Amino acid sequence: MLGLPHQPAGNMSPTPSTPVVAMEAREGRIGNAFACERCRKHKVRCVPSDTNGICQRCQKARVECIEHVARRRPAKPRTVVQTPTRVSEIEKRIDKMSAIVTTASAPSSAPQPTLPPVISVPSQHAESGQRTPTPASKTPILPNPGSTPESALSFWESLNDTISGIGRLDPVIRSISVIHMQLLLETYRTMVDFFPFVTLPKDCFCRDFIQQRPMLMFAVLTAASYDSALLQLTLSREFRKVIMVKIMNGEKSLDLLQGLLVFIAWHHHYMDAQAISINLLLQMCVGIAGDLGLDNLPPPGKSLLQRDDPREREAKRAYLGCYYLASNLGLPDTGRVRSVSYSITHRTYASELASAWEHRSDAILPILINTCQFTEDIEETFRDLAGQALVAKAQLLRLSEKWDQMRIASKAQANDYKTLQCIQLAAQVYLHKMAASLELLDREITSRASGFQLTQRIACLRSIEQYLDNALQLSATNFEFLSIVDWLNLASSLTTLGKFALHTPPIPGWDPIELQIAKTFEYFRDQLCSQMPHSRDPQDNNEDLFERFRRITAVMKMAVKSAPGRGSPNGSTFELATGSGRTVSLLQELPPLKPNGTINGSDPLPAPWKIHPQFDMSSNEFLWKFLMGTV
């Protein structure tokens, strides 16, 4: 209770023009002179808690308790006396006001961190017309370093101490405030559905991550800053510095592993050709998981005395995340040995997590692991299969039935999770692509082999159309949240279309023009580019992920549209097959060129690469060049 000086009985109540609060301020606020900023703002009592440096209200709201620094010396108390009746009346009135303020400011559900209005926070842009930040779509908030709370500064200073031998962190990221960090944390919570292997505990807030999980916090800030290409590229560069120093110092922890997994999961946003490769980063994850013994964690307790440890569930998700990334990122490199192979441990962990259902996304973990095992089965089946067409057809039938069963069993979950639809349809594309690329020994002997190859090419083409049609159902926000697995599958599908138009060897019945592959590519490419987000800052000259996609697919579109016609068996635009079976050049009837490349003073002939660019989409390196933007 506030302690107020007693007044004489003749002065029982203040005048109407002098409210109680004003009277307290005039009299020096003896009982509340050192109230924190939040309690002073709400005009309520500031009661110290059991923890030093924080009051009961700030502790309950899980916000930082900022001590008020008095600007002037409080007034001396008047030597007046109040009757007990007067003190009791004022105390009741103050308690009533406190209850009203508390009720109005309390959340409807569990306590959440109280953030000031976003409009009152300095923005990165000077324009007043910026849209209001939300967890899904927000404006980067970069206040001045001087206004950054002490906890944020201590976080960045601890990272500076880590890399003290090689320099200091970029000042841009050191100016990120706790408010901005909290917004990015909430954004990441909406991104988890596309990579449900590193989830954030529901009862943890920004301050908890700063103190207990610095590398996970750093990775989350990097992945969730997709709406500012410059900030994200800066964060990713500094994250690589810190992570490499920690790895070289021999550090191994779950926090380090989770941070690496998050950094890899959305690595396509800040892919850097000059930086360490993604395969090496993934190898680090696998090594840390092995050193921590994550492949041999105990099963959940069956009794109340053996309660589950939430950290063990996080460790199991991280172990599954290593397998998920290794399984899918290794598909483009057919010659590369898998760093992680499927085991019964993966299925056991996924089932345990789905049964515990700590997070909503845990329900799809067994389906994702089954899909990864399915692609591994495809790779092992067709890798060295060079036999009869009948054997290949039997294996294809087995795998197709397995895919249908997975699809039917997970139909309900696939409707709720976009990433589940993407990964399952991508597995179907991979199945038919592997079957179509088989080298059958009886191809020249029996028509069954040639028919099998033609059927698989058509089936692969139709499955790609189904996959891309599903991708068109994604919203602009979904495209921002896609993990590197989904983005790689999207690039792979478009690349396979281009490969069908340019690099597939001819077989009877296969005609890219009749199948309108070029028009199919153009349609899906244009639709995807129109639905993907555009840069929010017109002054930002950094090429983000989506501008990179538009630029590279535009070159692919030009190459596919100028694909050779059906009469060019060797794939040359300048050659034509005659009815007699001979191949003649389309340039043989042209008049001779002068030394300067012109014909009797006319305009120069277009260079062959402008008509038909040599775009080798069939190489294993093309997809990674696509992601890095070096095509």
N, C-alpha and C positions, 0 to 999 in steps of 0.2 A: 504494500500500500504506500501511496505517496505521503510523506510526512509534511504537513503544513503547519505553519506557526499559528498559535491561538490568537483569536481576536476578542475584543471586548464584546460583552453580550449586546451592547447597543448597536453593533454593526454585524448583524446576523447574515446578511446576503449581499452579494455584489450588485451593483446597478446593472440594468439591462444592457447598457452600452459597454460593459466590461465583462466579457465572458471569462469562464474559469481558466481557460488555457492562457489567455492574455494576462490574467492576474498572476498565474504561475510564472510566466516569463518575466513579468515585471519584478516579481519577488525573488528571482534568482533560481527557481526550480531546484530547490535544495535536494529533494529526493531523486531527481532525474537529471542531474547536471551532467553526468557522464554517460548518458544513453547513447547507444550506437546510432548510426545514420538511418538504418531501416526503421527502428522504433520511433525515432524522432520524426521521420517522414510520415509514419502512420499515426503519430500522436498517441502512442500507447506506452504502457510501462515497459521498461527494459529490465528484466530480471536475470541476473547471472545464472548460468547453468553450472553443472558439476565440472565441466571442461573449461579450463582457463582460456580467456580470450574469445568467448562466444556466449551469447545470451540464449535463453530458452527458446525464444521465438525464431531466431535465426537457425538454431540447431534443429528445430522441428521442420522448418521450411527447407533445410539443406542448402543454405546460401551462405556466402561469406559474411561474417560479422565485422563490419568496418567501424572502428572506434571513432567517435565524434571528437574533433579537435575544437575546443571552445575558442571562439574568436575574441571574446572579451571576458574579463573577470566577472563572475556572477555577483549580483548585487548582495550587499550585506543584509542578513535577515533582520526584519523589524522586530522589535521587542513588543510583539502583540500576543495576546492570549486568546485562544478560541475555546469554546465550550466543547465537551465531548459530543454534544448533539450536532454541532456544526461540522466537526471532523467526520462524523459518521455519514452525514448527508452528502458531503463532497466526495467521500470515498465511494459511496453507492453510485453517484452520478458518473464518476470516472470509470468505474467497473462496467457500467452500462454502455458508455461510449466505446470502451475497449472491446466489449463483446460484439458490438455492431461492426466495428472496423474489421475484427478478426473474421467474422462470418462472411462479410462481403468479399474479403480477399482470399478466403480459403478455397482450394480447388474442390471440384465435385467428387473426385475419386482419391486415389493415393496422392500423397504430397509430391509436388513437382517443384523444381527449382524456379524461383521467381525471377523473371528477366524483365528489364525495363523495356518500354515500348521501342520497337525497332526504329520508329520514326525519329526518336530522340538520339539514336546512336549515329555517329559520323559514318558516312558512306564512303566507299572507295571512289565514287564518281561525284563530281560537283553538281551535276544536273539534278534538279528537284523532281523531275518526271520519272525517276526510276520506280519500277514496280516494287511492291512490298515483299520482303523476303519471306519465304515459307520453307519448311523442311524439304519440299520437292523442288522449289524454284525460288532462288533467293539471290540477293545482291551481296557480293563479297563485302564484309565489314572489316575495315582495316583502320582502327583508330590510331592516334599518335602513340608512340612508345611511352610517353609520359603518363598517359591515362590507363595503361595496362595494369591490371591488378598484380599484387605482389606474387600470388601463386603462379600466374602465367610467366612472369619474369623468372621466377625460380626454376620453372620447367625448362625454359630456353637456356638459362645459364647452366643447368646441369648437363644439357646436351652440348653446350659449348665446352664444358670441362672434358667431355668425352673425346672431342676432336681437337683438343688444345694443341696437339702436336702438328696438325696440318692446317690450322687456320681457325676461323670463327664462322658462325652461321650467318647467312645473308640477313641484313637488317630488315628486309621486307617481311620475312616470316616471324622475326622476333617481335614484330608489332601486332601480331594476332592476339586478340584479347580473349578472356575467358568466355565472354558472351558469344563471340564468333565460334570458339571451340564448341560450345554447347549446341549451337545451331548445326554445326557440321556433324556432331555426334547424332543428333536427331535425324539428319539427312541419311546418315549411314544406316540407321535402323530401318529405313525404308528400302535400302539397297540390298539388305541381307538376303531377301528372297531369291536373288540371282546368284548368290554364293553363300548357302546356309551353313558354312563350315566354321565361320568365326562370328559368333553372335555376341551381342553385348548384354551383360546381366541387367535385368530390369531395375534392380535397386542400386545401380551404380551411376554416378553422375560425373560431370567433368572433373571435379576436384579429386574424385577417387582414381580416375584414370591417370591424372597428372602425377599422383603420388605413387600409385602401385603398378601401372602398366604404361610406362612412357613410350615404348616402341610401338605398341598397339595404338596408342593415342596418336603418335606421329604418322603411322600408316593410314589411320582413319582420316586424319586431316588431309592427307595427300589424295586419297581416293575420292573423298567427298567434295573436293574443291574443283569439280569439273566445270563449273560455270565461269571460271577465271583461268584461262590457259596459262597466263604468265605466272600467277601464283602457284598453280599446280606444278608447272615445270620447275619452279624454284624449290618447292617442297620436295619434289622427287629427287632433285639433284642433291639436296642436303641430306635426305634420308639415306641415299646410297653412301654418303660419306660416313654417317654415323654407324650404319649397319656393317660396313666393311671394317671399321675400327673395332667394333665389338666382336666380330667374327675372328679377326686377327688376334684379339686378346683372349680368345678361347671361351667366350661367354656362351652358355647354353641355358636357355630358359623357355618356358611356355610363352612368356610375353614376347620374346624375340621371334619365336616360331610363328605366333599369330600375326605379328606385325609383318613378317615376310610374306605370309600367305595372302594377307589383304593387299599388300603392295603388288604382288604378282597378279592377283585376281582382276585388278583393273589397270594392269600395266599398259594396255594398248592405248590409253589416254595420254600417257607420257612416255611412250616408247622412244628410246634414244639409241641411234645406231652406234654412237661413240662410247656408250656406257657398257657395263657388264651385261652379258647375255642373259636372257630369261632362263635358259636351260641351266646355267651355272647357279642362278638364284634358287631354282627349284632343287638342284642338287644339295644346296645348303640346307634347305628345309628338310629333305629326306635324311641328311646326316644328323641334324639336330634332333629330329624325331627318334632316330635310332639310338642316339646317345642318351636321351631321356627315358628310353625304355617304353615308349608309347605303344609298342606292339604287344605288350604283355601286362596290360592294366587289369586289375581285379574286377570281377563282375559286381554289379550293384548288390548291396546288402539285402537280405531277405527279412530281417527282423528290425524292430525299432532301435535296437542297440547298435545296429550296423547301418547307420544312415548314409545315404549317398553323399559324396563330396562333389559339389558343383564344379570344382576345379578339375576333377577327373572327367566329368562329362565334357568340359571344354577341351581337355587333352584328347579325348576320343574323337571329337569333331575335327580337331586339327589333324589328327592322323588320317582320317578319312579325306580331309581336304588335300593332303599330299598325294594320295592315290588318285583323287578326282582330277587334279591338275596334271599329274604325270601321265595319266591314261589318255587324256584328251589332247594335250599339247604335243604328245609324241606321235599322233596320227599322221600329220603331214610328212614327217620324216620316217618313211617306211624302212629305211635301213638302220635306224637308230635302235639300240637295245633299250627296252623299258627300264626305267630306274626303279619303278615299283610295280609289282605284279599282284594280281588278285590273290587273296587268301581268305580262309574262313574267318579270320579275325575281322576283316572288313565287314562281312555280313553280320557277325555277332555284334560289333559296335553299333552298326546302323539300326539293328533290331532293338537293342537296349535303349538307344536314344529315342527311337520312335515310341517305345513303350512308356518311357518316362515323360515324354512330351513336355519338356520344360519350355520349349519355344514352339511357336506355330509351325515353323519351317522344318522342324524335326520329322514331321510326318512323311516328307518326301525323300529323306536320306536313303532308306532302303531301295527306293526306285532308282535314284541316281546311281547308286553303287551297282545295281543289277544292270543298268544300261552300260556302265563302264565295263563290266564283265562281258557283256554281249559284244561290244566292239573289240575287246581283247580276243574273244572267241573267233570273230570274223578274221582278225589279223592272223591268228595261228592257223586257221583253216585254209585260207587262200594264199598264205605267204609262199609256200613251196609246192602248191598244188599245180602240177603240170602234167595231168593225165588225160583221161578220156572225158569227153563232154558229158557222158552219162553220170560219171562220178561227181563232177562239178554240179550238175543239176540236182543230184540227190542232196548234196551238202547245202546248196542254196535253198532247197525246199525245207530242210531242217531249220535253218536259221530264220527263214521267213516266218515259219510257224511260231518260232520262239518270240520273234518280234511282235507278231499279232497278239500273242498271249500277254506279253508285257503291256502292250497298248490297251487292251481291253481291261486288264486288271487295274490299271492306273488312270482310267478315263476320268474319274471324278477329280482326282488330284491335279490332273493335267489341265482341267478347266480353271483351276484356281491359281496355278503357277505357270507363268509364261516360260520360265527357263526349262521346265519339265517338258513342255511341248517342243521347244527348240531342240533339246538334246535328243529326244526320241526320234524326231523326224530327221535330224542329222545322222543318227545311227542308221536309219533306213537308206539314206543317200550313200553312206559309206559302204553298206552291204552291196548294193547294186554296182557301185563304182569299182569295188574290188572284184566282183564277179565279171564285170565287163572287161577288165584289164587282164584276165587270165590268158596265158599262152597254152592253148590246147594242142596236144600232139596230133589229134585226128582232124585238125581243121581243114586240111587239104584233101582228106579222104572221104569224109561223110558230110552230107548236107546238115546233119544234126548239129555239128559243131558250129558251122557258120550261122545257122539259125539261132543257136544259143547266144552267140555273141551279139547278134542283132537285137534279140529280145532284151538282153541285159542293158544294152545302150539305150533302148527306148524306155525301159523301166527306170534307169538312172535319170534320164531326162525328165520323166514324169514325176519322180520323187523329188527332184530339185525344184520343179514348179510348185509342188505341194509345200515344200519347206519355205520357199520364198513367199508364197501366198500367205502362209502363216505369219511370216515376218512382217508383212504389210498390216497385220492386225495390231502391231505394237504401237503404242503412243510415243510421242516425242520424249516423254520422261522415261519410258521403258528403254529407249535406245541409249539414254544416258546411263542407265543402271546396268545394262548388259555386261556380264563378266567377259573376261578374255576368251573363255571357252565358246560362248555364244557368238562373240564377234569373229573369232577365227572360223567357226562353222559358216557364218554368213559370207565371209570373204571366200572361203573354199567353194561354196555353192556357185557363186558368180564366176569364179575362176574355172570351175569345171565346165560351165556353160561356154565360156570362151575357148576352152581347150577343145570341146566338141566341135566348135565352128572352125577352128584353125589347125589343130594338131592331131586329130584322130585319123588313123590310117583308113583308106577306103575299103569297104566290104560291100558285097551285093545287097542292095536294098537300103543302104545308108546314104542319104542325101541331105546335108545340112540346110540347103535352100528350101527343099520341099518341107522339111520339118520346121522351117522358120525359126531357127535357133537365134539368128541375129535379131529378129524382131522380139523374141522372147527376152533376150538379154536386155535390149533397149527398154522394153516395157518395165521390167522389174527394177532396173537400175534407175530410171527416171522416177518411178513411184517411191522407191526407198529414199532417194535424194530429196524429194519434196517433203517427206514426212520427218526426216531427221532434223534435229534442232539447228538453228543458225546462230552465229556468233551474237552474243548479247551486247558486246562492246564494239561498235564499228571502228574505234580507234585502236583496237588490239590487232597488231600485225602478226601475232603468232598463229600458225596454222593449227587449229584444233583437230580432233579426231574426225569430225564430220566433214570439214572442208577437205581434209586429206582424202577421205573416202570419195567425195565428189570429183576431186582432181584425178585420182588414179582410175576410177571407173569411167571417166570421160575418155581417157586414152584407150582403155580397153574397149569401150563402145566404138571408137573410131576404127580400131583394129578389126573388130568383129564385123562391122558393116562392110568393110572392104575385103571380106574373106573371099577366097577363090571360088569360082563357079564350079558347077558339076562337071564341066568338061576339062578340068585341069587335074589329071590324076596325080601329078607330082606336087600339087599344091602351089603352083606359081600363077600369079595373076596375069603374067604376060605370055602364057602358053595355052594352047587349045588343042584338044584331041579331035582329029578329023575322022570321017567315017571309015577310012581305010586302016585306021589303027595307028597312023603316024601322029606325032605331036609336032606342031609347028608353032613358031613364035608369032605373037601378035605384032611385034615390032619389025617384022621382016619387010613389010610393005612401006615403011616410013622412009622418006628421003634421007639421005646421009646428013649427019650433023656437021656443022662447022666446028672449028676448034673451040669456039666459045660456048658450045652447047646449044646454039639456036639454029632454026631452019629458015634460011633466007631472010634473016632479019626479024622473024616472028619471035613471040615470047618463048622463053626457055621451057623445055619439057619439065613436068613435075618430077621431083626425085622419087625413086621407087619407095623409100621409107615413108614418104608422105601419103602414098596411095595404100601401102600395106605395111604398117610398122611391124618390125620384127619383135614381137612381144612374146617371149617364151614363157607362156603360162604353164607349161608342162614340167618345169623344173621344180625341185623340192624347195628351193630357196625363194621362189616367187611369193609365197604366202607371207613369209617373214619380211620380205621387202615391202609387201603391201602394208603390213602393220606398221612398219617403221617409216613408211613414206619415202623410201629410197628407189622406188620403181621409176 
